[in-house]
Amino acid sequence: MKFTKMHGIGNDYIYFDCTKGIPSELENPGELSKKLSDRHFGIGGDGIILILPSEKCDFRMRMFNSDGSEAEMCGNGIRCVGKYMYDYGLTDKTEITVETLAGIKTLQLFVENGKVAKVRVDMGSPILTPA
């Protein structure tokens, strides 16, 4: 199973390139996330992130927490998605769009010496609705 582990300001995720299809190992990503995220018996991490093709954006991101639940997105996680996509040659654009359960996010990639040095994400306006 090929994966990359990355972190953004301490949020660490296990990334899978699914742009050419979903491997059979990832058929149940929630269960796999629970196993792989275990810091004693797995790879260790806050969860897993799948990088997928999208019909309306450059890419699509699915994120699963360490408890197996699917999350809308993570700001630090999506920044790593941007770096992954560029550094591994999945795109040569420096502004990309990523489809998430929280909507479409626009990422600006800042490249230095052929690698992404930082990523800015337009997260949109905050939604502040107290219970």
Phi and psi in degrees as a GROMACS rama.xvg file:
@    title "Ramachandran Plot"
@    xaxis  label "Phi"
@    yaxis  label "Psi"
@TYPE xy
-91.5106  132.488  LYS-2
-150.139  166.014  PHE-3
-131.374  133.839  THR-4
-104.848  128.215  LYS-5
-137.288  160.057  MET-6
-137.85  150.364  HIS-7
-126.078  110.659  GLY-8
50.2915  40.0388  ILE-9
96.1191  -20.4058  GLY-10
-75.464  112.99  ASN-11
-111.381  131.271  ASP-12
-131.255  158.917  TYR-13
-103.248  119.972  ILE-14
-103.838  138.24  TYR-15
-124.827  128.547  PHE-16
-83.4686  108.139  ASP-17
-112.795  23.6328  CYS-18
-69.0439  -19.6292  THR-19
-109.312  15.3729  LYS-20
125.395  160.208  GLY-21
-95.344  118.32  ILE-22
-63.4567  154.877  PRO-23
-58.9992  -29.4739  SER-24
-63.2405  -20.7074  GLU-25
-103.866  16.8926  LEU-26
-64.725  -28.9893  GLU-27
-123.678  78.2323  ASN-28
-63.9171  -29.6723  PRO-29
-63.8875  -47.3229  GLY-30
-66.1675  -40.9829  GLU-31
-63.0881  -38.9418  LEU-32
-61.0137  -41.5337  SER-33
-60.2977  -43.4382  LYS-34
-69.7606  -49.2807  LYS-35
-70.9699  -29.4203  LEU-36
-75.8023  -16.0017  SER-37
-59.0829  123.791  ASP-38
-78.2158  -10.5256  ARG-39
-104.159  -36.4603  HIS-40
-118.212  -1.30114  PHE-41
-122.844  -157.635  GLY-42
-73.9561  -36.6097  ILE-43
92.4501  130.206  GLY-44
167.135  175.628  GLY-45
-81.9444  -7.24601  ASP-46
152.298  -165.021  GLY-47
-123.59  152.453  ILE-48
-129.556  127.348  ILE-49
-100.518  130.815  LEU-50
-102.824  117.218  ILE-51
-125.443  162.46  LEU-52
-70.1069  160.227  PRO-53
-136.713  146.857  SER-54
-84.261  -18.4428  GLU-55
-119.537  -7.02714  LYS-56
-133.635  179.705  CYS-57
-66.5468  -39.2746  ASP-58
-150.193  169.572  PHE-59
-127.375  144.446  ARG-60
-121.316  128.702  MET-61
-117.853  134.806  ARG-62
-126.707  133.003  MET-63
-123.406  127.181  PHE-64
-70.8201  170.019  ASN-65
-66.0175  -18.3177  SER-66
-89.0031  1.09701  ASP-67
95.0423  -9.50082  GLY-68
-76.9762  147.648  SER-69
-87.1341  132.998  GLU-70
-106.597  158.817  ALA-71
-64.5077  -49.2018  GLU-72
179.225  174.689  MET-73
-141.76  128.213  CYS-74
-59.0508  -44.7069  GLY-75
-68.8999  -37.3184  ASN-76
-64.8286  -41.5139  GLY-77
-70.9133  -29.4052  ILE-78
-63.3247  -40.0219  ARG-79
-66.9393  -34.0523  CYS-80
-59.691  -45.0477  VAL-81
-59.456  -46.3533  GLY-82
-62.497  -44.5273  LYS-83
-58.7487  -49.0575  TYR-84
-60.1294  -41.0834  MET-85
-77.3422  -49.9012  TYR-86
-64.1423  -29.1815  ASP-87
-94.8867  9.65061  TYR-88
76.3446  19.9509  GLY-89
-79.4041  -16.8424  LEU-90
-152.664  155.421  THR-91
-116.903  7.86277  ASP-92
-78.7026  151.973  LYS-93
-106.145  -1.80002  THR-94
-132.268  120.05  GLU-95
-132.206  160.114  ILE-96
-115.143  143.094  THR-97
-129.736  126.941  VAL-98
-81.443  128.427  GLU-99
-133.877  170.528  THR-100
-68.5289  -15.0999  LEU-101
-95.3977  11.9579  ALA-102
106.132  -174.566  GLY-103
-85.2394  129.828  ILE-104
-114.627  138.849  LYS-105
-102.857  128.94  THR-106
-114.426  135.263  LEU-107
-108.694  122.019  GLN-108
-100.319  130.133  LEU-109
-105.938  111.705  PHE-110
-101.878  134.376  VAL-111
-133.91  126.92  GLU-112
54.6233  39.2142  ASN-113
81.8085  2.04234  GLY-114
-129.773  153.097  LYS-115
-74.3154  123.455  VAL-116
-93.6994  -32.3689  ALA-117
-157.849  161.024  LYS-118
-134.703  133.902  VAL-119
-109.872  132.899  ARG-120
-117.255  129.44  VAL-121
-82.1639  102.763  ASP-122
-84.6343  -6.97044  MET-123
81.5912  -178.66  GLY-124
-73.0863  143.63  SER-125
-68.6883  145.896  PRO-126
-104.121  109.444  ILE-127
-113.379  91.0826  LEU-128
-124.492  92.3537  THR-129
-64.0204  150.984  PRO-130
